Amino acid sequence: MRNQGGSKMKKTLFGVLFCALALIAPMSAMARVDVHVSIPLPPPIVFTAPPAAVVIPETYIYAFPDVREEIFFCDGWWWRQWDGRWYRSRNHNSGWAHYHRAPAFYSKVPAGWRNDYRNNHWKGHYWKHQRVSSDQLKDNWKHWERNKYWEKRHNWGVKKAQVPPQHRRSQELRHQGNHGGGNERADRR
């Protein structure tokens, strides 16, 4: 009889363990932790037509004076700030994605660029800015930067402006290369 009692006890213990396991297994599955950080996308900006840009003098950063929001174009990307965060896209009206910090170019954008634009002045000099269509910008930005287009065009349209030192040296070297500046010794002989 002893054997039957031990067997009954084993069965009861096994049943209790099985029930406990059946209860614990779903709880451990429910205890899984999911962390989702959702960064909202900015609301779309509706344009009646693609916006025209102006190049900010002494840079190759394009700003959009007719758009209330701060939107820029630099290095093939459209940039905008919204709700304290930066977003970028390859297209001006869609595809915005969060960018983890302020873009490097932004430190070169003066806070009062819109006032300078409205007053046609840049650092105390007359600024005859040229408006650039979005299509022109999209098709030419890389070529313009590579060939220093805006520097060569009367220093970004700013009269009596100084060419920044980093650009001045490249212009001098280019000028020497185009006008035989490397053959000064031969000219002296």
C-alpha positions in Angstrom: 0.0 0.0 0.0 2.9 2.2 0.6 3.7 2.0 -3.0 0.3 3.2 -4.1 0.4 6.3 -1.8 3.9 7.3 -3.1 2.7 6.9 -6.6 -0.4 9.0 -5.9 1.8 11.6 -4.3 4.1 11.7 -7.3 1.1 12.1 -9.6 -0.2 14.9 -7.5 3.2 16.6 -7.4 3.6 16.2 -11.1 0.1 17.6 -11.7 0.8 20.7 -9.6 4.2 21.3 -11.4 2.5 20.9 -14.7 -0.2 23.5 -13.8 2.4 25.9 -12.4 4.4 25.6 -15.6 1.2 26.1 -17.7 0.5 29.3 -15.8 4.1 30.7 -15.8 4.9 30.1 -19.5 2.2 32.6 -20.8 3.2 35.1 -18.1 6.9 35.1 -19.3 5.7 35.7 -22.8 3.6 38.6 -21.7 6.5 40.0 -19.7 8.4 40.8 -23.0 9.3 44.5 -23.2 8.9 46.4 -26.5 10.4 49.9 -26.6 9.3 52.0 -29.6 10.3 55.6 -30.0 8.2 57.3 -32.6 9.4 60.5 -34.0 6.6 62.3 -35.8 7.1 63.5 -39.3 6.6 67.2 -40.1 3.3 68.2 -41.7 3.6 68.6 -45.5 4.1 72.0 -46.9 1.7 72.6 -49.7 3.3 74.5 -52.6 1.3 76.0 -55.5 4.5 75.6 -57.5 8.0 74.4 -56.5 9.6 77.2 -54.5 12.3 79.5 -55.9 15.6 79.7 -54.0 18.4 82.2 -53.4 21.9 81.2 -52.7 23.2 82.6 -49.4 26.3 84.6 -50.1 29.7 83.1 -49.4 28.1 79.6 -49.3 26.5 77.0 -51.5 23.4 76.9 -49.3 20.1 77.7 -50.9 17.3 79.3 -48.9 13.6 79.8 -49.9 12.5 83.3 -49.0 8.9 82.9 -50.1 8.3 79.9 -47.8 7.4 80.8 -44.2 9.2 77.8 -42.8 12.9 77.6 -42.8 13.7 75.3 -45.7 17.2 74.9 -47.2 18.8 73.0 -50.0 22.4 71.9 -49.5 24.5 69.0 -51.1 21.5 67.5 -52.9 19.2 67.4 -49.8 16.2 69.5 -48.8 16.4 70.4 -45.1 13.8 71.7 -42.7 13.4 72.1 -39.0 10.1 71.3 -37.3 9.2 70.9 -33.6 12.8 71.2 -32.6 14.0 68.4 -34.9 15.7 68.4 -38.3 14.4 66.5 -41.3 15.8 66.0 -44.8 14.5 64.7 -48.1 15.6 64.4 -51.7 12.3 66.0 -52.7 10.9 69.4 -51.6 7.4 68.1 -51.0 7.7 64.5 -49.7 9.9 61.8 -48.3 11.0 63.7 -45.1 12.9 61.6 -42.6 14.3 62.6 -39.2 17.9 63.6 -39.1 19.6 63.0 -35.7 21.2 66.5 -35.3 21.4 69.9 -36.9 23.1 69.7 -40.3 26.7 71.0 -40.4 25.9 73.7 -43.0 23.4 75.3 -40.7 26.1 77.1 -38.6 26.9 79.1 -41.8 23.3 80.4 -42.2 23.0 83.9 -40.5 19.9 84.3 -38.4 18.9 87.5 -40.3 19.3 86.2 -43.8 15.6 86.9 -44.6 16.0 90.6 -43.6 19.2 90.8 -45.7 17.2 89.3 -48.6 14.3 91.8 -48.2 16.6 94.8 -47.9 18.9 93.7 -50.7 22.0 94.0 -48.4 24.6 91.6 -47.3 27.1 92.6 -44.7 26.5 96.3 -45.5 26.8 95.9 -49.3 24.2 95.9 -52.0 23.0 92.3 -52.7 21.5 91.7 -56.1 20.3 88.2 -55.4 19.3 85.9 -58.2 16.3 83.7 -57.9 16.8 80.1 -58.9 14.0 77.7 -59.8 13.8 74.4 -58.1 14.4 72.6 -61.4 17.5 74.7 -62.0 18.7 74.0 -58.5 18.1 70.2 -58.8 19.9 70.0 -62.2 22.8 72.3 -61.5 23.7 72.5 -57.8 26.6 70.1 -58.0 28.1 71.7 -61.2 27.7 75.2 -59.6 29.6 74.2 -56.5 32.3 72.3 -58.3 33.0 75.2 -60.7 32.5 78.0 -58.1 29.7 79.4 -60.2 28.4 81.9 -57.6 31.9 83.2 -56.7 32.6 83.9 -60.3 29.2 85.7 -60.7 30.2 88.9 -59.0 30.6 87.2 -55.6 27.1 85.9 -55.2 25.6 89.2 -56.5 27.1 91.2 -53.6 28.8 94.4 -54.7 32.2 95.2 -53.2 32.2 92.0 -51.2 35.4 90.3 -50.3 35.8 86.7 -51.5 36.3 84.5 -48.4 40.0 83.5 -47.9 39.4 79.8 -48.6 37.8 80.7 -52.0 40.3 83.5 -52.8 43.3 81.1 -52.7 41.5 78.6 -55.1 40.7 81.5 -57.4 44.3 82.7 -57.4 45.6 79.2 -58.2 43.1 78.8 -61.0 44.0 82.3 -62.4 47.7 81.4 -62.4 46.9 78.1 -64.2 44.9 79.8 -66.9 47.3 82.7 -67.5 50.6 81.0 -67.5 51.4 82.0 -63.9 53.6 78.9 -63.6 56.1 80.1 -66.2 57.4 83.3 -64.4 61.0 82.1 -64.6 60.8 81.6 -68.4 59.3 85.1 -68.7 62.2 86.7 -66.8 64.9 85.2 -69.0 
